[in-house]
């Protein structure tokens, strides 16, 4: 006699319950997606915050170092041998001409000395001078200050070998490793 | 369904008309229609609406009549109305099939009389759509048959349907019930007829259009019921003959005769007639007790509506089952099954109502859950991190990478361009080792730098070596010996580091070591001369030759160690 019991149960509770379950499930999925998205954003946010902090710290260091780096890059952009010659000419004009004489200059493109230990490109410069001790020291000071990419590889100082004609001028032979960019 | 009807909240929709508090009893006996309201809770009878036979039979008037009844019922402020139609204008019997003569089958026969009367009736020409049958058992021993069926026409079914429909239309339960008035009157004999012990009896129910005879055995159990139609007369013309022959067939000897006059203005004289016709029998006119508002000839509404006091022992089995099992209260014109099935049952309505509550709880729970979800999402989206643009992270990351690369490049060049090996500082070292006029004549100076390669490391150390040879006088020997000690050479390096500002000469920094070796031997060309005759460049004035070798080793962990990689 209960003709409508199944229909009542179906439309009265089963379908609404299914609809509610579907709605709750949909909302659950949406919330899960939102939380998942939020977690991703949170990770990105934290990573970005850390990156930003790190960037600020590095930026603070770089700001101090940047002028030097720009200067170095400009120096390294020059061709070493011509730069050395240019600077030596300029330095020679500042010093007594008789106390410094460049007698030889040689450039080798291959690596040598400490340049062989690193992957950084470098070339070898060999320069021979004749000059007084102090004037040559001043010349080296000036040259090495102007061209910090020059790393001394070898320095030989010998007196004038001609004992019949003693001279205050000494023979200087320097080998440099010139870093290149 | 819940919104449009009160079926869920008002149980009257599913109760019997005789169980409702407000009842309208309509008695139809042919010449007249009597109506009475009965307020069950107050046991109060009152006059009902004026209804004519035309109101009951004319479809055009039924709706008006039903509306009027509804209006009056509402004036009682009752939640429902039970309409009990007492049919006293017709009464007929139809015999059961002899093959069904089994008392145990009476409940099944009762159902079959309602559902499928053709299956139990002897007469195969009956028309179920025009008549209604109900089984009446004969509980008396020796009656010969287990019972009979009472037959009534369906002429008042439209009226009752109109009443029910009016109730439906106005959302007011009107429950109908059609009773056979003679059966109710027979049931009422239990309280008004003076049955004598060990004496059979015949109840003569005199209605305007027929007379019903109910035969009881000496235990007051029903043996037989039959009817005599008046056929437009005021009484049954063959009553005496029928009594005589039936008494004989039932072997009743001088039964008591109870006369019930159940009609207004019926012809008197039946008592005298029977008294003369049956001089040995006790002839008694029985008048059922009725309230003031109910005429004595109209007792059926009172009998039907007033149950006997609780705990009262029925006079006989017949009277017990007529009321207890409601054989006398059977509904001859019930609501058709197809109409009943339109609406849910009471249990279904209760289920519907319960499920509505469950749905409300479910929806409330869902709303709470959704609110919880919404709150959770709101908590999330109002945070700064939610509004964060992922592209911004990429921008910051790119900027950091750029700055890091710049920093590494800066560090790289800072490392490579460090003052680890300069000619002018080495010359300064030479000056500090061998000051002027200290008794030294330096002949050669060789300074070399070579890497101290160790594969697989990020940095490589290097070795700086100074080889100095020359001549020394006696006063310089002490200085040579001093230089040949760790403290002595370290002091000179420290001095050079201080005056030149070149950290490569600082022996205390980083991870570096300093070694020195001085080899001194006599000068074979030495010629001793007075001091005033010697000059600095005269090699024969120096008694000693010396060779000084200084080795400074920078380990790979020293800050000045050389980067292996190329600039980024």
HADDOCK unambig.tbl for C-alpha pairs under 7 A between the chains (distance, minus, plus):
assign (segid A and resid 2 and name CA) (segid B and resid 345 and name CA) 6.41 0.50 0.50
assign (segid A and resid 2 and name CA) (segid B and resid 348 and name CA) 6.84 0.50 0.50
assign (segid A and resid 4 and name CA) (segid B and resid 344 and name CA) 6.20 0.50 0.50
assign (segid A and resid 4 and name CA) (segid B and resid 348 and name CA) 6.90 0.50 0.50
assign (segid A and resid 5 and name CA) (segid B and resid 348 and name CA) 5.89 0.50 0.50
assign (segid A and resid 8 and name CA) (segid B and resid 352 and name CA) 6.30 0.50 0.50
assign (segid A and resid 12 and name CA) (segid B and resid 352 and name CA) 6.76 0.50 0.50
assign (segid A and resid 12 and name CA) (segid B and resid 355 and name CA) 5.81 0.50 0.50
assign (segid A and resid 12 and name CA) (segid B and resid 356 and name CA) 6.92 0.50 0.50
assign (segid A and resid 13 and name CA) (segid B and resid 355 and name CA) 6.17 0.50 0.50
assign (segid A and resid 13 and name CA) (segid B and resid 359 and name CA) 6.42 0.50 0.50
assign (segid A and resid 20 and name CA) (segid B and resid 366 and name CA) 6.55 0.50 0.50
assign (segid A and resid 24 and name CA) (segid B and resid 366 and name CA) 6.89 0.50 0.50
assign (segid A and resid 24 and name CA) (segid B and resid 370 and name CA) 6.93 0.50 0.50
assign (segid A and resid 27 and name CA) (segid B and resid 373 and name CA) 6.97 0.50 0.50
assign (segid A and resid 31 and name CA) (segid B and resid 373 and name CA) 6.59 0.50 0.50
assign (segid A and resid 31 and name CA) (segid B and resid 377 and name CA) 6.46 0.50 0.50
assign (segid A and resid 38 and name CA) (segid B and resid 386 and name CA) 6.03 0.50 0.50
assign (segid A and resid 41 and name CA) (segid B and resid 385 and name CA) 6.29 0.50 0.50
assign (segid A and resid 41 and name CA) (segid B and resid 386 and name CA) 6.51 0.50 0.50
assign (segid A and resid 41 and name CA) (segid B and resid 388 and name CA) 6.80 0.50 0.50
assign (segid A and resid 41 and name CA) (segid B and resid 390 and name CA) 6.84 0.50 0.50
assign (segid A and resid 42 and name CA) (segid B and resid 385 and name CA) 5.68 0.50 0.50
assign (segid A and resid 44 and name CA) (segid B and resid 390 and name CA) 6.71 0.50 0.50
assign (segid A and resid 44 and name CA) (segid B and resid 393 and name CA) 6.24 0.50 0.50
assign (segid A and resid 45 and name CA) (segid B and resid 385 and name CA) 6.08 0.50 0.50
assign (segid A and resid 45 and name CA) (segid B and resid 388 and name CA) 6.69 0.50 0.50
assign (segid A and resid 45 and name CA) (segid B and resid 393 and name CA) 6.96 0.50 0.50
assign (segid A and resid 48 and name CA) (segid B and resid 393 and name CA) 4.96 0.50 0.50
assign (segid A and resid 48 and name CA) (segid B and resid 396 and name CA) 6.25 0.50 0.50
assign (segid A and resid 48 and name CA) (segid B and resid 397 and name CA) 6.90 0.50 0.50
assign (segid A and resid 51 and name CA) (segid B and resid 396 and name CA) 6.46 0.50 0.50
assign (segid A and resid 51 and name CA) (segid B and resid 397 and name CA) 6.28 0.50 0.50
assign (segid A and resid 51 and name CA) (segid B and resid 400 and name CA) 6.26 0.50 0.50
assign (segid A and resid 52 and name CA) (segid B and resid 396 and name CA) 6.12 0.50 0.50
assign (segid A and resid 55 and name CA) (segid B and resid 400 and name CA) 4.97 0.50 0.50
assign (segid A and resid 55 and name CA) (segid B and resid 403 and name CA) 6.64 0.50 0.50
assign (segid A and resid 58 and name CA) (segid B and resid 403 and name CA) 6.48 0.50 0.50
assign (segid A and resid 58 and name CA) (segid B and resid 404 and name CA) 6.86 0.50 0.50
assign (segid A and resid 58 and name CA) (segid B and resid 407 and name CA) 6.89 0.50 0.50
assign (segid A and resid 59 and name CA) (segid B and resid 403 and name CA) 6.52 0.50 0.50
assign (segid A and resid 62 and name CA) (segid B and resid 407 and name CA) 6.04 0.50 0.50
assign (segid A and resid 65 and name CA) (segid B and resid 410 and name CA) 6.92 0.50 0.50
assign (segid A and resid 69 and name CA) (segid B and resid 410 and name CA) 5.84 0.50 0.50
assign (segid A and resid 113 and name CA) (segid B and resid 450 and name CA) 5.49 0.50 0.50
assign (segid A and resid 113 and name CA) (segid B and resid 451 and name CA) 6.68 0.50 0.50
assign (segid A and resid 114 and name CA) (segid B and resid 450 and name CA) 5.55 0.50 0.50
assign (segid A and resid 114 and name CA) (segid B and resid 451 and name CA) 4.91 0.50 0.50
assign (segid A and resid 117 and name CA) (segid B and resid 451 and name CA) 6.27 0.50 0.50
assign (segid A and resid 117 and name CA) (segid B and resid 453 and name CA) 6.26 0.50 0.50
assign (segid A and resid 117 and name CA) (segid B and resid 460 and name CA) 6.92 0.50 0.50
assign (segid A and resid 117 and name CA) (segid B and resid 564 and name CA) 6.39 0.50 0.50
assign (segid A and resid 118 and name CA) (segid B and resid 563 and name CA) 6.43 0.50 0.50
assign (segid A and resid 118 and name CA) (segid B and resid 564 and name CA) 4.10 0.50 0.50
assign (segid A and resid 118 and name CA) (segid B and resid 565 and name CA) 5.97 0.50 0.50
assign (segid A and resid 119 and name CA) (segid B and resid 564 and name CA) 5.84 0.50 0.50
assign (segid A and resid 119 and name CA) (segid B and resid 565 and name CA) 5.15 0.50 0.50
assign (segid A and resid 119 and name CA) (segid B and resid 566 and name CA) 4.87 0.50 0.50
assign (segid A and resid 120 and name CA) (segid B and resid 565 and name CA) 6.44 0.50 0.50
assign (segid A and resid 120 and name CA) (segid B and resid 566 and name CA) 4.30 0.50 0.50
assign (segid A and resid 120 and name CA) (segid B and resid 567 and name CA) 6.48 0.50 0.50
assign (segid A and resid 137 and name CA) (segid B and resid 424 and name CA) 4.93 0.50 0.50
assign (segid A and resid 137 and name CA) (segid B and resid 427 and name CA) 6.56 0.50 0.50
assign (segid A and resid 140 and name CA) (segid B and resid 423 and name CA) 6.20 0.50 0.50
assign (segid A and resid 140 and name CA) (segid B and resid 424 and name CA) 5.37 0.50 0.50
assign (segid A and resid 141 and name CA) (segid B and resid 424 and name CA) 5.33 0.50 0.50
assign (segid A and resid 148 and name CA) (segid B and resid 417 and name CA) 5.64 0.50 0.50
assign (segid A and resid 149 and name CA) (segid B and resid 417 and name CA) 5.40 0.50 0.50
assign (segid A and resid 151 and name CA) (segid B and resid 421 and name CA) 5.63 0.50 0.50
assign (segid A and resid 151 and name CA) (segid B and resid 422 and name CA) 6.56 0.50 0.50
assign (segid A and resid 152 and name CA) (segid B and resid 421 and name CA) 5.08 0.50 0.50
assign (segid A and resid 152 and name CA) (segid B and resid 422 and name CA) 5.35 0.50 0.50
assign (segid A and resid 152 and name CA) (segid B and resid 423 and name CA) 6.21 0.50 0.50
assign (segid A and resid 153 and name CA) (segid B and resid 448 and name CA) 5.76 0.50 0.50
assign (segid A and resid 153 and name CA) (segid B and resid 449 and name CA) 5.10 0.50 0.50
assign (segid A and resid 154 and name CA) (segid B and resid 447 and name CA) 5.42 0.50 0.50
assign (segid A and resid 154 and name CA) (segid B and resid 448 and name CA) 4.31 0.50 0.50
assign (segid A and resid 154 and name CA) (segid B and resid 449 and name CA) 6.22 0.50 0.50
assign (segid A and resid 155 and name CA) (segid B and resid 423 and name CA) 6.77 0.50 0.50
assign (segid A and resid 155 and name CA) (segid B and resid 446 and name CA) 5.68 0.50 0.50
assign (segid A and resid 155 and name CA) (segid B and resid 447 and name CA) 4.94 0.50 0.50
assign (segid A and resid 155 and name CA) (segid B and resid 448 and name CA) 6.47 0.50 0.50
assign (segid A and resid 156 and name CA) (segid B and resid 445 and name CA) 5.53 0.50 0.50
assign (segid A and resid 156 and name CA) (segid B and resid 446 and name CA) 4.47 0.50 0.50
assign (segid A and resid 156 and name CA) (segid B and resid 447 and name CA) 6.32 0.50 0.50
assign (segid A and resid 157 and name CA) (segid B and resid 444 and name CA) 6.00 0.50 0.50
assign (segid A and resid 157 and name CA) (segid B and resid 445 and name CA) 5.01 0.50 0.50
assign (segid A and resid 157 and name CA) (segid B and resid 446 and name CA) 6.51 0.50 0.50
assign (segid A and resid 158 and name CA) (segid B and resid 443 and name CA) 6.69 0.50 0.50
assign (segid A and resid 158 and name CA) (segid B and resid 444 and name CA) 5.17 0.50 0.50
assign (segid A and resid 158 and name CA) (segid B and resid 445 and name CA) 6.62 0.50 0.50
assign (segid A and resid 159 and name CA) (segid B and resid 443 and name CA) 6.72 0.50 0.50
